[in-house]
Amino acid sequence: RQAAEARQLLSLEPGFSVGGVLDIREAAKMAALESVLEPQSLLEIQQTLASLHQLRSSLGKLSGDFPLLWNIAEGIVELRQIEKDIARCLDLAGEVLDTASPSLANIRQQLREIRRQILERLEVIIRSPRGCRILQEDIITEREGRYVILVKIECRHEIKGIVHDISNTGATVFVEPTATVGLGNALRELVIEERREIERILRVLSAEVGMHSDEISRSIALAADLDLALAKARYAKRIKAAEPVIIATSAKDRGETEDRKPCFLGLVEARHP
């Protein structure tokens, strides 16, 4: 009967489907075990919860016409707060947003300011007459998370700083000038703080998912039941199948006796081909 209802539903809305529901049960189970989920897994959970809500809402509007399908969809649990929290913290690429926490927003504001100061000081060196003479190229790059400039090997001792690398040819030394070392240290500390805050945010989101692991698993199972009914309906349409109508008859006509179990279909001397 569910497949029959699904077939009627598809005749009204041919594109109806379970949408972007993914099998996130394993991720939810891991979260329940206090694992910290990766951003991509959290995004899949957020997108799946949104699809589950849409699925339940759509069938809720049609519950009067398709009671059996609604009987399944009604059991889907709407976890809108989890959906909203993940969407607030992660962008579509899985990057943690500044809006994830006030602390992260503050750390990143400081990072931007310190990077600006470092680049500004390095630009002064690069544009100076001495810089034009001792530098291999007038660019700023990074080595091991530190901003460096490209100094000619023969001019290495003409600028104070820390050597972080030497080119394969040996002609260029990657130097972090003394003028930016202090700022570079501050930057490194903030990068560590940022990483720890991101880990904390992911841990909080994962814990939130883990608290509702059972509900998520049940909702996914219900979505799978709906998907199965829709698949049966599409197959039935493709092969032009007709829904069987079972006619209730009397116990005598069904061959029901004290020694025989009730049945609707009696096969007399039937043989497997």
C-alpha positions, 0 to 999 in steps of 0.5 A: 500500500505504501508503494501504491501511495508513492505511485500516486504521489509521483503521478502528482509530483514526478520529481518528488524524492528524499532529496539530499539525505545522506547516510550519516548514521556512522558519523552520528555514532562516532560523535556519540562516542565523543569523536570530533567530526571533521568539518566535511562530516558536519556539513553533510549532517547539516545538509541531511538534517535540512533535507529531512526537515524538507521531506517531513514538511512536504509530506506533512502538507499531503498527509490527508492524501497519503496517510501511509507515507505520512505515517512514516515521515511523521517519525522524522525528528526535526533537529533544527538547532543543530542545523542552525548551529552548524550553518552558523559555524561553517561555510559551504567549503567547510571553513570555520567562520568568524561567526562561530564564536566571539573568541575566534572572531577576536583572534582572527581580527588580531591575526589580520592586524599583525599580518598587515603590520608584518607585510608593511614592514617588509614592503619598506625593506623591499622598496628601500635602496638597500633592498633593491640591491640585496634582494633576489626578487622583490616578493614576500613569501612564507617558510614554516609559517614565517614571512620571509624575503629572498636575499642574495646569498652573497648579501646574507650578512647585510641584513639581520634576521633568521634564515628559514630556508635556502633555495635548491640552487643555493643562490637565495636565502629566505630571511625573516628580518629582525624587524619582523621577528617579534611580530612573527612570534605573536602571529605564530601564537595567534595561529595556535590559539586559532587552531585550538579555538577551531578544535573547540568549536568542532568538538562542541558541534560534534557533541551536539550531534552525538547527543541526538545520535539515536534520533538521527539514526531513526530519521535516516532509517525512516527516510530509507523506508520512504526512498524504498517506497518511491523506488518500488513506485518508479519500478512499478510504473516502468513495468506497468504493474497493477496493484493487486486487490485482495478480496476477503472471503469467508473462512470456509472459502479460504479453506480454513479448518481446525487443522489448517491455518487461514489463507487467502490463496490455496494452491492445489497440488502445486509444484515448483517448476 
